[in-house]
Amino acid sequence: MEFCVCQVYDKLLFYLSNSNQPESHFSSVLTSLLSCIINHALTARLTISPSRSQFFEGVSVSLICEEDDSSAGWTVRRNTTKKTRTQCADWGEAAGSSCNISVVFTRDSGVYWCESREGATSNSITLTVTGGSVILQSPVLPVMEGDDLTLSCQSKPPSNLPAAFYKDGSLIRTESTGHMTLHHVTRSDEGLYRCSISSHGESPPSWLSVTEKPTTTPPPTSTPPPTSIPPPTSTPPPTSTSPPPGPPLSVLLPVLCLLAVVLLVLLVLLGRRHILRKSKADDEDEEEGITYSDIHISHGGQQDISRHRELPAEPDVIYSSLR
């Protein structure tokens, strides 16, 4: 949004500093603002397959930009310890708005995100590639409050040995199955998790994020009329695969307020510029009201013609021939 304001501000300054600019230039400023806000309102969501945050070296990984509008030109970018803001073509194989890495190495560890041509960005994902023999399978996207979460500790080669789980450096507990389940997660469960397997080693740490559960409108409490046929139960409940909801009101409201303020400022400036132009035109009309009349002066039978300035304020002054 700041990018939109700066872009329109530069064009507006150019418009006001050049009084001979046509009125169509003002329309182009307004069009630029609207198109910029629309482009920045478009969003994308980055996902990864397989859906986890840690990987062993040598596996393939796909990063997908789930976009609202393919015409926005979304692409995957990343920051690593070596380079920043590099695009998919530098380290992977682009396929539309997705990026595939056929073989990952430790140098591929970093932060990944989607970015449009206009500079809009998506959520970010931290991907960790280890050359060790233990990884922690944890969700790469934030977990919703109230959901259950299962963390798995895997070794290479696979084993059924017990695994110890740690949060922020402190031991939580040891699980004989190598899996640990957190029931009804809350914001207090956020933190840095890792695991270890005896005789295999320890996994890299991964950050677990927990998001607040969105408030939903309660269903109507009216009781349906009794029937002899029980209601069908084959319809499954909604799952997380349903399309994400639209932008919340808290995001749209600032955008609309900013648009209204900018439009109001532009209209005031346009009106002021119009008044200045009209005042300048009136001054030019007053100067054009001064007329000149001929004065005939006779000298020895000859007449010389000269000009005398006649002011509009004295219309009754008349000059006649003088002998």
N, C-alpha and C positions, 0 to 999 in steps of 0.2 A: 504493500500500500504506500509506503514512503517513496518507493520508486515512481509510482504514478504521480504523486504530488510534486516531486522534483521535476519530472518531465513536463508537466503542464505549467509549472511556475516559470520555467525557462522560456517556453513559447509565449506565455502571457507578457513577460517583460519585453520580448522582442516586438510584440504587437503594440504595446503602449509607447515604446521608444521610437516607433516609426509611424507617425501620424498619417502618412500617405498610404498605409497598408489598406487593402480593400476589406470590406466587411466579411468577405468569405473567409478571411484568415481567422476571425473569431470563431466561425463555425468549425474550422479545423481543430482549434484548441479544444472545443467542447467534445468533438468526436474522439480526439486522442484520449481525453479523460475517461470517457465511457468505455472505449475499447480496452484501455489499460485495466480498469476496475473489473471488467468482465473476465479478462484473461487471468487476473490474480484471484478471482473468485473460484476458478476451476481448481480442483484438487485431485491428487493421486495418492495411492497407498502402495507402499513397497512391501512385497512379501518375498519369501525365500523358500526354495524347495531343494532338499528336504527341510521341513520347518523346524530348525533348531539353530542354536547360536554357536555351537562348537563342532569342528570337523577334524577328522584325521587327514593327513596329507594323502594326496593321490585320488580323492573322490571328486565327482563332478557336482557343481552347484549352479542353480538357476535363480536369477533375481528378476522379479516381475513387477512392473509398474501397472497396478490396476487403476486405470484412468477414467475420468468422467468424459473426456473429449480427446479423441486420438489426434485431432488437428492441432492441439497445443504443442505437439512435438516433444513429448516427455522422453527423457533418456536417463540412464543410470550413471551416477558419478560416485566417486569414493575418495576418502582421505586415508592414507597409510603413513607409516613412519618415514617413507622415502619421498612420496609426492602427495600433492593435495589437488582436489577438484579435477582429477583426471576422469575422462569419460570412458565408456565401455570399450570403444574401438582400440584403446591403448592397452587393455589387459584382458579382454574377453571377446566374445562373438555376439554382435548385436543382432537381434531379431525383432524388429519393430520397436516397441517400448520395453522389451525385455533384454536381458544380457545373460549369456551362458558362459560359465568357466568350466572347461572340459576337465582340467586337473588343477586342484588348488594346492598351494604351498604356503609355508608360514608367512611369506612376504605378502600374501593376499589378505592377511588379517588387517582389519580397519573398519571404518564407518562408511556405510553405503546409504544413498538416498536417491530419489527421483527429482529431476529438475526440468522445467519447461523452457521453451525458447524465451519467454518473457521474464524468467528468473524466479518463478514460483517453485516452491520445494514441498516435498512430501515428508512423511515421518522418516526417521533414520533407523538403521539396523546395524548393530555391532557384530561383526563376524570374526570368529577366532579360529585359526587353523594351527594345530599343534603337531609337532614331530614326535611327541611322546606316545605313550601306550594307554592313556586313560583320558576320557572326555566326560563331561557332565551334559546330559541331555536336558536342557531347560528351554522354556518357550522363548522365542525370539521377539515376540510382540508382548505388550503389557497384558497382564491377567486382570480380569474383572473381579471386583470385590464380591465376596460371597461364593465364588467358584472354588472347586477342588482342583488341586495342582499336584501332579506326580513328577518327581525328579528321578532320573535314572543315571546310574554310574556305569559306564561301559568301558571294557578293556579291549586291547588288541594284542593277541587273539582273544575272542570272547571267553569269559569264565563265569562261574556261578559262585564266586567268593563273596563274602560279606563286604559291604562298602560303608565307610564313615562319611557323614555329611556335615559340612561346616557352613556357618553363616557369620559374615563379618569377622572371620578368624576364630570363632568359638565353635566347639563341637556341639551339634544338635543331638544326634544319636547315630548309632550304627544299625544298619538293616542287613539281615542275613540274605535277603533276596536281591540286594543291590538297587532297590526302589524305595523312595520315601514319598509319602503322600501328605500334603498339607490340606486340611479340611477348612472350608469357608475362609479363604485368605482375606486378610485385611491390609490396610496400609502399613501396619507394623511389620508385615512379612517382607516388605521391600528390603533389599540388601544385596551383598556380594556373596554368592554361593560357590562352593567347590566341593569335590569329593575325592576320596582316596581309596585305593584297593591294595591290601597288603601284598607285597612281592611284585606288584605291577607299577605302582607309582601314584601320582596325584594329578588331578585335572587342572587346567587353567581356571581362573575365576570368571564368573559371569554375573552380570547385574540383573536382578529380577525386579520388574516394575509392576505396580498394582494401580489400576485406574478406578476411579469412583464409578459406581454403578449408576447409569442414567435413570432419572426419574421417569416413570411412565404413568399415563393416565389410567386410573383404576377402571376395570370393566364395570358395566352397569350391574346393579344389584337386584334388578327385577327378576322375579322367579318365573320361568317359562310355564305355560299351562301343562298340567299333568297329561301324560299319554300312556298308553299301554305298551308302547314300543320304547325300549331303552335307547338313549342317544348313541350314535355310532362312536366307536372308540378306535377306529382304524386310522383316523387322521393324526399324524405325528405332530408333536408340538413344534413350534418354530425353533430352528437351529441357528447356529452362528454363520451358516452359509448364505443366509438371506442378505440382500443388498444392504449396505450401511445406510443409516438415516441421512437425510439432507443436512446441510449446515445448520447448526443451532442458531437461535435468535440472538445469542450473545455475540456471534460472529457477524451476522448480517446487520444488526443494528448499528454498530460503529461505521460500517461501510456506507449505509444509507445516510447517516448523519454527516459523514465527511463529504459525501456527494452533494448533499443539500447546501452545506456551508460554501463549498467551492462554487457551486452554481450561483448562489446569492452574491458572492464577491465578484464573479465575472459579470453578472448583470449590472451591479452598481458601477463597476469600472466602465462598462460599455455605455451606460447612460451618461456618465460624467464626460466621456470622450465625445459623445454626440452633442452635449450642451456646449462644449468648448468649440466644436466645429461651427455650430449655429451662431455663436457669438462672434466668431471671426468673420463669418459671411456677412453679418449685419454691419460690421465696421467697414467692410469693403463697399457695401451698398451706399453708406453715408458719404464716402469719399467720391463715389461716382456721381452724386447729386450735384456737385459743383459744375456750373456751366459757364461758358464764355460767350459774350456777344460782341459784335463788331462796333467799333467807334469810328465814325467818319469825320475827319478833321480836314478842313480846306485851307490851303496855303497858296494864295495867288492863283486861284482858279483851279489848282490841282488838289486832289484828295488823296491823303495817305490813310491807309488802313492799318490799324493796330489792334492788339488784343488787350482787353481789360477783364480782369477776373471778377465775375459777378457771384456773390455769395447768395445762397438760397434764402438767407435770413432777411435780405433787403430786395424783395421782388419788385417794389415800386420805383426803384432808381432807374431813370431813363436817360440815356445819353443821346443828344441831338447834334446835328451838324453845327460847327462853330466856324465863323468867318473871321 
